[in-house]
């Protein structure tokens, strides 16, 4: 893949001192239409310089800059002549490394605070209110700015809540401009990007597609490509991008394992075969998967069996295709970050094509490897994929099998599929679908006593799960309106034979997980 800066995009490096902070900052930079890349905190100045950055941002982090095991940075980074913006821990690290003083405060400053601008000439706060709310999260604070810096803002708990050295283009803020709780935070970030660093807002959905198409054509040439479609947004957008680049050189394989939600298999076939006119091989292997799962109750065994069966079916299809040595993989940028560069090309075990064995000799085509999930959705919309696919909520590779506690049978699949369809309908009807990270049903491995009409029943309880999240690393249970819960419960119990009770899971992650198995 060609370096970004050689393709007309400026590059902002985000130094990772804490993944949750770094990823959010990187996403906010891209929302300002500037390309961002996360690099590890132990990257050397030479490694950073080799990427030809337009600017460097030091992220927040959990430690104290003066502690024995503090996260540090190569001091040579400050000698690169590149604008630097320190945020929270990065602000303290900037001060500590350049001769300022960071000290423990008697009382930490957490949550909302009022920031008061103390210098009218401030670049970061130009045209912003003199006093504005910001979001703090720290026990340490910069109490003395380094030589050459001007203190530009303060809060009751942070005497140096912001500082600027316009000569060297060094800037630091104690608060978090990247979070929604700092209402004007994106404007502050844009001031740094556009005014301090001179970054150009050229990272757009159209330019992303153009760049990806060029890369795909350069890699593929006149060779043939295969793509495993799962029905999810990642593989769908990856397939659409590759098809736009090389057309009929792409063959998509959609293996219907019978564990999908209602209407999903039909939607995939309609979209890629009828609408996009792609070469699509549709394999109905539902009976094979259900048979393989007979008698299995352990969730990890289910995953292994589903993955292994998927591999075998995919191998059989691939063996019938001649001269195919390229495999499309829907790897996203967070996958690259989390796996590290040495594993960057490793095929994931739980996405897209179900985890292909290492002895399958495919060269990977990864058109989404620089993109976050929200960018993937935007690209999908630009490419003309239907909302039903682009905005589909995340769905586990093993499908409904891990939302059925205990043995997976055709009967239990049909019960859960019908109930889950009602949940989706009512969530969409309430206008909540895009606000939720996931909303689904779980079929418990027990039965419960109920009364329907004049008869006593002994049927399954359904657990309703709905969560909000940005990245699935953490999640909170959704405060669904009572009337929505009532409609879901009433419809499921009345319309789905085999369910006589609905409960609502109000556990957050952590300590719970989003899925049940």
N, C-alpha and C positions, 0 to 999 in steps of 0.2 A: 504494500500500500504506500502511495506517495505521501511525503510529509505534507501536512495541512497547509503550511505557510507558502508552499510552492504552488498552491492551487488557487491563490487569491483570497485565502482566509487568514486573518490574524489569529494568533494562538495565545490563550491565557493559561498559564500553568497554575493549578491549585495544589499547594503542598498539603498533604494529608497528615494532620495531627490528630485526627479523630474522624472515622469514616462517615458517621452520620452528619457531621458538619461539612466535610469536604464535598460529599455528593450533592448536598443541597445547594452549596455555593456554586458548584459547577453547573447545576441545572439553572440557577438564576442567571449566571453569565450567559448561558445559551438562550435564555428567554430574552436577553438583551441583544440577541442575534450576533453574538461573538462566540467563536469556537473555544471550548475549554477542555483541558486535559488534566486529570488528576495524576500527580506523581508522588512517590513515597517520601517520607520525611528524611530518609537517609540518602536521597539523591544528591550527588555532588554538584558543585557549581558548573563543572565541565559538562556533566550530563544535562543539566538544565539549559546551559548555553547552546548545546547541540540541537536543541529543539527550536532555537531561534524565537523565543517568546516575545510577545508584545508587552506582556505584563506578568507579574507573579503575585498570587494571593496566598497568604499564610492563613490556614484555617484555624478554627477553634479546636480545643482539645481538653482532656480531663486533668492534666497535671499542673504542677507549679513550676515556673521556669527556673526557680532557684533550688529545686529539690535535687537530691543526689541522682535520681533516675529520670531527670527531666528530658523530655523530647527536645532535641536540639536541631540545628540546621547548619549546613556548611556556611561559615561566615563569608566565603567567597561569593555567595549569592548576592550579598549586598554590594559587591564590587562589579557586578555585570553591567551597570549602567541602565538597568531595566526598572521601570516603575514597580514599586512594591506596595501592597495593601495588606496590613495585618488586621485580623478580625479576632477579638476576644483573646484566646491564648496567643494567636499570631501577633496581636497588638502588643502583648506583654513581651513576647520573644523579640520583637523589633526593638522595643525600648531597652530590654535587658542586653541585647547584643550590640547596641550602639552607644551604650554609656548612660542610659537612664536608670531609674530605680523602680523596682517592683517590690511590693511588700504586702504582707498579710493584713487584711483589714479586721477590725474588731468584730464587725458584723458584715456578713456577705451581702451581696446584692443580687437577688434572684427575682425574676419576673419583671413586671412593668416598672419603669422608672422614667422620670421627666429629665430629658436632656436639654441643657441650656447652652446655646452657642455663645462663645466668648470672643470670637474674632470675626468681624464682618467680612474680612477678606478671605475667609475659608473657601476653598474650592469645593470640598465635599458637600457643604451645606448651603451653597449658593441658591438663593431664591426659596429657601425652606424656612419655616417658622423659627423664630428665635428659641421657642420652647416647644418640644415635640416629644411624644411618647416613644420609648424604645424598649427592647427586651434584653434584660441582663441575665447573666448566669455565671457568677464568679465569686470567689472568696478572696482573691488577690486583686490588686489594682496597681496601675502605674501611678506613682506618687511624684515622680520627677521625670520630665521629658528629657531625652538625650540632647546633647548640644546640636544646634542647628534646627531644632523643631520648635514650632509654635503650638501652644495649647489652644485648641479651637473649640472645645466643648467640655462640659463637666456635668456630673450628676451628684446628688447628695453623698453617694458612696464611692464615687470615682473622681478624684480631682483632675485627672488627665483622662477623661472619657473619650477624647479624640485629639489627635495631634497630626501636624503636617509639616513636612520639609519640602517646600515647593522646588527648591534648587535641585535636590536629588530625586524628586518625585517619590518620596516615601510618605505613606499615610497609614494611620492606625486608628481603630475604633474599638472601644471596650465592649460595646453591645453587638448584637447579632442583626445586621441589616438583611440577612437572607431569609429570616423567618417572617411569617405573616403578621406576627404580633408587633413588628416594627413597621407601622403603616407606610412610612416614606422610605423604607429601606432600599427598595429597588431603584428609586431615584438617586439615592446616595451611591449605590453601586454603579449606576450608569454614569454618574459624574466622574468616578474614578476611571471607568473604562474609556469613555469618550473624550473627556477633557484632560485628564492626567496622562492616560496612556495613549490617546489618539487611536484607539481601536476602531475599526470600521465594522458597522453592523451588516455584514454580508452573509452571515450564517442563517439562511432562510430555508424553508421547506423545499422551495423550487431548486435552490442551489444544492441542497443535500441530494435531491434526486438526480440532478445533472451530474454531480460528482460521482454518485454511486453507479450510475449507468456507464460512465466512462471507465471506472475501475473494473466493473464486471466484464465489459467488452475486452479490455486489455488482458484480463486474466483468462477468460474463456477462449477467446479467439474463435476458431471454427469447431471447437470440441463440443461434445454433448454433456448436458447437465441433468442431474436427477434431484428432486426435492421431495422430502417426506412432509406431507400436509397433515397437521393435527386438528385443524379447525380453529386453532387459537390465532390471535392477532399477529404474533411474531412470525410464525411460519407463513402466514398468509401474505403479510407485507413483503417478506423476503422473496417469496415466490413471484409476487407482482412486480417487484423491482427487477428480478432476473429476467422475467418474461418481457418486460419493457426493453431490456438491453439486448437480449439474444433471441427473442421470439420462439420459434418452434425447435430450437436447439434444447429447450427445457422440456423435461417430462416430469409431471407431478404424480406422486403416488399417495393416494389417500386410503389408509387402512382403517376401515370401520370396525372397531373391536367390540361394538355393541354396548359400550360403557359410556356413550355420549348422552347429552341431554336431549330432550325432545326437539326434533326438527333440525338438529345441528348437522347431521350427515347430509340431509337433503340440501341444506343451505350451502355447504361446501361444494357439492356437485353442481348446483345451480350457478354459483358464482364463478367457479374456475372453468367449468366445461361450457356452459351455455352463454354466460356473459362475457368472460375473458377469452373464450375459445382456446384454452390451453390444451396441450396433450395431457390428458388426465387418465390415470389408471385407478379405478375404484375397486377396491377389494373388500367384499363383505365377508369378514371373518368372525362375526359375532358368535356363531355356534362353537367355533374352535376355542375362543377365549373363555366362554362360559364353561365349556367342558374341562378346560385346563384348571379352572378355579374350583371345581367340584370338591366339596369337603374341606376347603382351606379356610381357616378363620384368622390366622395370624396376619396382621397387616403388612409386615415386611415380606412374608412369603407371597402374599398377593402381589406386591410390587415386583418382586423378582420374577414371578411367573408371567405377569403381564409384559414386563420388559423383555424377557427371554422369548416369549411367543411373538411379540412385535418384531424382534430382530429376525427370527426365523422366517416370518412372512415377508418381511422386507427383502431379505436375502433371496428368497425364491423369485420375487418380482424382478429384482436387480439382475439376477442371473439370466433372465430372458431378454434383457436389453443389451444390445451390442455397443461396444466402444464407449461406455460411459465411465469416466474416471473422476468426475467432479460432483460433489455433493453440497447442496445448499443447506446451510445451517443458520437458524435464526438467533445466533448469539447476540446479546445486547451488551452495551458498555458496562453496566453493573456486573455482568458475568465476568468480564475481563478484569475489572477491578478486584473482585472478590477472589478470583482464582490465581491472580498474579501472572506476570508475563511468561513464566516458564510453563504455565498450563494454559496459556491463552488460546491455543489451537485445539485443546482437548475437547472431544465431543462430550457434551453433557449427558448425564445418564437419565434425566427425567423430563426432557423437553423434546419437542418436535418429532424426531424419528425414533424416540423411545430408547436411545442409548445404543449406538451401533458398536460392535466389537472392534478392537484395535486392529485386528487382522484384515478388516475390510479396507482395501487399498483405494481410498478416495481422497482426493485433494479437496479441502474445504473452500467453499465460496461463502463468505460471511458479510453480506452487504449492510447489516445493521450493527456491526461491532463497535461503531463510534456513537451509537444513539442511545438515549434514555427512552423509557417506555412512552412518555408523553410525546416525544419526537416521533417515535414509531407510529403512534396513532395518527398524528398530524400528516405524516408521509402517506399513510394508508388512505386517508381522506383525499389527499391531493391526487393519488393514483386512481381514485374512483371506486375503492372498495366500499361495500355497503356498510351502513352503521351497525348492522347486526353482527358484523365480524370485527370492525374496527374498535367498537366500544364494548365488545364482549368481555365480561368479567373474567379474571384469571380462573383457569380450570386445571386441576391436576392431571398429569399425564395418565395415571391409572384410572381417571374418570370417576364414575359413580361407585366403582368397586371399593374405594377407600372412604366413601360416605355411607357405606353399608357396614354396620358393625356385625361381624360374624361372617357366615358363609354367603357367597354371592350366588344367587339363583336367578333364573329368568323371571320368576314370579316377583321376587323382591326388587329386581331392577325395574320392572314395570310399575310397581307401587311407588318407588322413589321417583322415577322419571315423571309420573303423573303429578305427584305432589310438588316436585321441583318446578314443573311447568306452571302450576298455579302460583307459586311464590314469585316467579319471574313476572308473570302477568300482573299481579297486584303491585309489585314494586315499581314496575314501569307505569302502571296506571296512576300511581301516586306521584310520578315524576321524580322518583328517588334513585333510579337505576344508576345514573352516572355519578351520583353523589356517594355511592357505596363502593368499597373496594371489592367486596364479595357479598352475595346473599344467596343462601342455598338451604337445602334440607338434609338432615342426616337420619337414616333409618336405624334405630337402636336395635340391638340384638336381644331384646326382651319383648314380652307381651304385657299388656295392661288391661285391667277390667274396665268395662264401660257399659253404658246403657244407650241403645239407639232404638227409638220407638218403644215397644214393650218388651224388647229382647235384651238380654244380657250379652255383651260381646267380650271377646278376649282377643285383642288385636294389637297391632304395632303402635307405639308412640312415635311421633315425628318430632325431631329437634330442629327448630328453626335457628339458623345462624346468620347474622348480618353484622358486618364490621366496616369501620372506616379506617383508612390507612393511606400513606403516601407511597410506601415501598414494600410493605408486608414484613419489614423487620420488626416493627411494632404495630399494634392495631388496638382499636377500642371498639367495644360493642356499640352498635348503632342505636340511638334513641328513636326507634321507629314510633310513629304516632299510634295511639291505642286503636284508632279506627282501622288502620292498616293491619295491625296484628289480628284484630277481630275478624276482618274479612278473610285473611289467609287461613286462620283457624277454622272458621265456619265452612269455607269452601273445601278445604282439604278433608275435613271429617265427613262432609256431606257427599263429596264427589269422588273420593278415592276409596275404593273398597279395600279394607285391610288396615286402615288407620282409624283409631278412635280417640286420639289425644294429641294435642300439639303443645310443646313447651318451647320457651325462648331462652337461648343461651346468652347470659349477660356477663361472660368472662372476657377479660382483656388479654392481650398478648404483650409481654408476659403477664402472668405465669402460664396461662393456657396457650395453645397454638390456635391458628385459625381453623385448620382442618381438625377432624376428630381422630383420624388414624394416620 
